[in-house]
Amino acid sequence: MVQRSLAVAFLVALAWGAGLPPPATAETGYDLWLRYTPVQDAALRDAYRRSASSVVMTLGSPTGRAIADELKRGLEGMLGAPIRVSARIEREGAVLVGTPAASRLIAGFGWADRLERAGNEGFVIRSAFAEGRRVTVIASLGETGALHGAFHFLRLLQTRQPIEPLDIVERPRIGLRLLNHWDNLDGSIERGYAGRSLWDWARLPDVVDPRLRDYARANASIGINGTVLNNVNANPQSLTRPYLEKAAAIASVLRPYGIRIFLSANFAAPRLIGRLPTADPLDPRVAAWWRAKAVEVYGLIPDFGGFLVKANSEGQPGPQDYGRTHADGANVLADALAPHGGVVMWRAFVYSEKVDPDRVKRAYMEFVPLDGRFRDNVIVQVKNGPLDFQPREPFSPLFGAMPRTPLMAELQVTQEYLGHSNHLVYLGTMWEEFFRSDTYAAGPGSTVARVVDGTVHRYRRTGIAGVANTGSDQNWTGHHFGQANWYAYGRFAWNPDLAAAAIADEWIQMTWSHAPRVRETIRSIMLGSREALVDYSMPLGLHHLIGGDHYAPMPENPDPRREDWSAIYYHRADRNGIGFDRTRRGSGAVDQYHKPLSDRFDNLATCPENLLLWFHRLPWDHRLRSGGTLWEGLVRHYDRGVASARSMVSAWEGLRGEIDPERFEAVLGKLRIQAADAEAWRHKCLRYFQQFSGRPIDARRGNQR
Ligand code: GCV
């Protein structure tokens, strides 16, 4: 019976794939990239069936069950045949999964070298013979590694690659691969654009949303191994007993998937919830409070990962409130966590006006003098750029400047400054640009990727964080293409040297279609999308042209609260020109980079044009290397951005009928919003800057718009 209904479902799905009427169930996007659609090529399907005929699971643990469930679900979906899970090899072509500790067969292969190379979270996938039968082995020293291997194996089928013979060894390049949720205890999400928080604090720990298991599956499928549950603007209540019990309930769902939980800690917690008169990190009562808190946390969550802290930043409390340094603050928490194996991730997102008139210099100036003064279990968490997740920034000069302090990169998956969940912007290309940037910290080739993965400075700990774009929306990320950024973040965290185009192509096949035309069209939309957004919003190195919601253009924004929250502080446009002079004749920010990069940024002739106004202040008639004056270049970029946004709409319209109608219409609607927004950005910014430049916006047509 089960077999017959599976066969019927498979045939219906095949027919839909062949262009016949769609299945009755709507595509909501809930399944993300784990849709496991049927393989339509009969020869390929038969080949897959021969090499993935059944699952032999040698792990009896919850992780073993999670792996078996996923392999069964994935293989049945793609191959249209029931998949038997057993503890012994019963058929030719079985997929044998486990660790050498749990399986004498796996131990007997003699793959110690390979397994050692893969480590506990990586895996070996090899075609082999066992008990006289052909098998595909997914093995690891750790159960989590076996889980990651199972997802990798499924991805091979999802992207229709050959699976015979296989000889794969993979190891994640970065140790901590975390999502940071800026989720508040009232269910709202700071800079979240996809509904409410996934954590239902009011009903936890008694009611645990089954959706959390799908959240865990999605993350495990891309190798994410930790999640910070709450906002860095941390409510101290999250460290109280009731909230720790709720967090423990979440941890128990994520644990089988190799995902540990972490919490953002409010630095003033000893005072705010501990009834101490102070939170001074050098006060012994404060140190004792943190030690006791750590004991309590680990009593409830034995594999708790550690604390993330935003201190002395944007009004958050911190050690400087007591005249202490960031190192003093981080170390008191680190000492409390050390006996339990926990880490402190201390954020470098600080920009006190007292430090320097140029905001982008401040984090470097505060943190570089502290290099080497943090405990071994502290990692300093640094945003990709020195400002704040702008559409384009140079990499933060802290990367490559703290050889004795492990730094982890913080990327923003949620699109705070990049069109929220209305704009299709594939961030893979932006992150590729970041990871491939050369810091020159130890000579040429010291890329950000090699700083973050610990190679350049031999960091003992490595990590990366992505500010999550997930929420309670049925498709998780608001925009269906927001899923691509969650996916790409995980893939880069696993290996920061991957190519954005290859990641996009994987995701497209798993999420949308294998049809070459669809694949090509979507890939070209995605790969051009970030540059399109830069063009229609903040081209040529402009930044922060926004107001309070960080969505709409507001180049005139004079924010009275702080000048570095305004827009005019950054673009400095007047009759003489535009841009922030960060050269040696200006704020000197260029010299926070190593040579020869500092010289390259400083020199107008060598500064990359896409960062021109980040580093240079120039007259409107400055001649661009790409041709024409600066003003003409600005107009050209804004025009090009609008044209690109419009062409995304028409390219997508060309896919009508080739993908399911639900997701097609949802994306189309958002692309139309994006095209209109692009036009609004162009109009507003050019009109605003024109009052200073006094030059025509469209000289050819005499059109002043
Ligand atoms: C969580 C920016 C955002 C804030 C965010 C802050 C941070 O300023 O606008 O919402 O706060 O960065 O990263 O701490």
Residues whose N, C-alpha, C, O or C-beta is under 5 A from the ligand:
A	BS01	GCV	E190 V232 N233 F349
